[in-house]
Amino acid sequence: MKKQWSTIKEGIIQRKKVIMTVSIASVLLFGGAAGTAVYAVNKGNLSEDEAIKMISEKLGGEVTQFEKDWDQPMTYEMTVKTKEGYQDVDVDAEKGDILSQEMEDDDDGDEDMSTQQAVETAKINSDQAEKIALKAVDGQVTDAELDSENGTLVYELEIKQGLKEYDVVVDATTGKVLKNQLDD
């Protein structure tokens, strides 16, 4: 009887060891995969502030609109006010290279001026707006755009949550969520 009990006890100990080993290996494997994914998404990318500063200096102007395009390769799309007028610029988010640059048509100058005025009053940046939006809707930001609505500077964000997509608008001055709507 003592021998049977000893055999049973050894079997239980062996099972616990196997379960612990498999659990630890799973945690390490999935943790490493998640870390690698985060690194791959962010590796070498210029921050929003670095990109804005670089383009402002290169073009001798001021960025009035900013949008992250999450497609691969990730790009920053900006509108820059220069002496010559407004320019639309696409920048490689990893290398900082200007991918395209063209002058805007001057048919909506009033809207650009209100955006310019609103930029001066902005209190939060794109990263802060994303954090605020993700508190309202748990998911992944797929698009973020700085825009002017009725003279107010706002961040318009698209957030994917499983198969659903939400449109979230955050006031760039107050950080208040102005819109949180399921996209049809």
C-alpha positions in Angstrom: 0.0 0.0 0.0 2.8 2.3 0.9 4.5 1.6 -2.5 1.2 2.3 -4.4 0.9 5.6 -2.5 4.5 6.5 -3.4 3.9 5.7 -7.1 0.7 7.8 -7.1 2.5 10.7 -5.4 5.4 10.5 -7.9 2.9 10.6 -10.8 1.2 13.7 -9.4 4.5 15.4 -8.9 5.5 14.6 -12.5 2.1 15.9 -13.8 2.6 19.2 -11.9 6.1 19.6 -13.3 4.8 19.1 -16.9 1.9 21.5 -16.3 4.3 24.1 -14.9 6.8 23.7 -17.7 4.1 24.0 -20.4 2.6 27.0 -18.6 6.0 28.8 -18.3 6.9 28.0 -21.9 3.5 29.4 -23.1 3.9 32.6 -21.2 7.4 33.1 -22.5 6.3 32.3 -26.1 3.3 34.5 -26.2 5.0 37.3 -24.2 7.9 37.2 -26.6 5.6 37.3 -29.7 3.7 40.2 -28.3 6.9 42.1 -27.5 8.2 41.4 -31.0 5.0 42.6 -32.6 5.1 45.9 -30.6 8.8 46.4 -31.5 8.1 45.6 -35.2 5.3 48.2 -35.3 7.3 50.9 -33.6 10.9 50.2 -34.7 12.7 53.1 -36.1 9.6 55.3 -36.5 9.9 59.0 -36.0 7.6 60.3 -33.3 4.9 62.8 -34.3 6.8 65.7 -32.8 10.1 64.7 -34.6 8.3 64.5 -37.9 6.5 67.8 -37.5 9.8 69.5 -36.5 11.7 68.0 -39.4 9.2 68.9 -42.0 8.7 72.4 -40.6 12.5 73.0 -40.8 12.9 71.4 -44.3 10.0 73.4 -45.8 10.4 76.6 -43.7 6.8 76.5 -42.7 4.3 75.4 -40.0 2.4 72.1 -40.0 -1.4 72.9 -39.8 -2.8 69.4 -40.3 -1.3 66.0 -39.4 -2.5 62.4 -40.0 -1.0 59.0 -39.3 -1.6 56.5 -42.1 -1.2 53.1 -40.5 -0.8 51.2 -43.8 2.5 49.6 -44.5 4.8 51.4 -44.9 3.4 53.8 -42.2 3.4 57.4 -43.3 2.6 60.8 -41.9 0.4 63.0 -44.1 0.7 66.7 -43.3 -0.4 70.1 -44.6 2.3 72.7 -44.2 1.8 76.5 -44.4 4.8 78.0 -46.2 5.5 81.4 -47.9 4.3 80.0 -51.2 1.0 78.7 -49.7 -0.2 75.4 -48.3 1.5 72.1 -49.3 0.4 68.5 -48.8 3.3 66.4 -47.8 3.6 62.6 -47.3 6.5 61.5 -45.1 7.9 58.0 -44.5 7.3 57.5 -40.8 10.4 55.2 -40.4 13.1 57.1 -42.4 11.7 60.6 -42.5 11.9 60.8 -46.3 9.5 63.0 -48.1 7.5 60.6 -50.3 5.3 63.2 -52.1 4.8 67.0 -51.9 2.4 69.2 -53.8 0.8 72.6 -53.5 -2.8 72.7 -52.3 -5.5 74.5 -54.4 -6.4 77.8 -52.8 -10.2 77.2 -53.0 -10.7 76.7 -49.2 -8.3 79.3 -47.7 -10.8 80.3 -45.0 -10.9 76.8 -43.6 -7.1 76.5 -43.5 -6.9 79.8 -41.7 -9.3 78.7 -39.0 -7.2 75.5 -38.7 -4.1 77.5 -38.4 -5.7 79.6 -35.6 -6.9 76.4 -33.9 -3.4 74.8 -34.0 -2.1 77.6 -31.9 -4.7 76.8 -29.2 -4.2 73.0 -29.2 -3.4 71.6 -25.8 -3.0 67.9 -26.7 -1.0 66.0 -29.3 -2.0 63.0 -31.5 -0.6 60.4 -29.0 -2.6 61.9 -26.2 -5.7 62.0 -28.4 -5.2 58.3 -29.2 -5.0 57.4 -25.5 -8.2 59.4 -24.7 -10.0 57.7 -27.7 -8.8 54.2 -26.6 -10.3 54.9 -23.1 -13.7 55.5 -24.9 -13.4 52.5 -27.2 -11.1 49.6 -26.5 -9.4 48.5 -29.7 -6.7 49.5 -32.2 -6.4 52.9 -33.8 -6.3 52.4 -37.6 -6.4 56.1 -38.6 -5.8 59.4 -36.9 -6.2 62.8 -38.5 -5.9 66.4 -37.2 -8.7 68.5 -38.7 -10.7 71.6 -38.1 -14.5 71.4 -37.6 -16.3 74.7 -37.3 -13.2 76.5 -36.2 -12.3 73.9 -33.6 -9.3 71.7 -33.9 -10.1 68.0 -33.4 -8.5 64.7 -33.8 -10.6 62.3 -35.9 -9.7 58.7 -35.1 -10.9 55.3 -36.4 -10.7 52.5 -34.0 -11.1 48.8 -35.0 -12.6 46.6 -32.3 -12.9 43.1 -33.6 -15.1 43.3 -36.7 -16.5 46.7 -35.7 -15.1 50.1 -36.5 -15.7 53.2 -34.5 -15.3 56.9 -35.3 -14.1 58.9 -32.4 -13.6 62.7 -32.4 -11.5 64.3 -29.6 -11.3 68.0 -29.1 -7.6 69.0 -29.5 -7.9 71.8 -27.0 -9.8 70.2 -24.1 -9.2 66.5 -24.7 -13.0 65.9 -24.5 -14.5 63.1 -26.6 -17.0 64.9 -28.9 -18.1 61.8 -30.9 -18.0 58.1 -30.3 -20.0 56.3 -33.0 -20.1 52.9 -34.5 -19.2 53.2 -38.2 -21.7 51.4 -40.4 
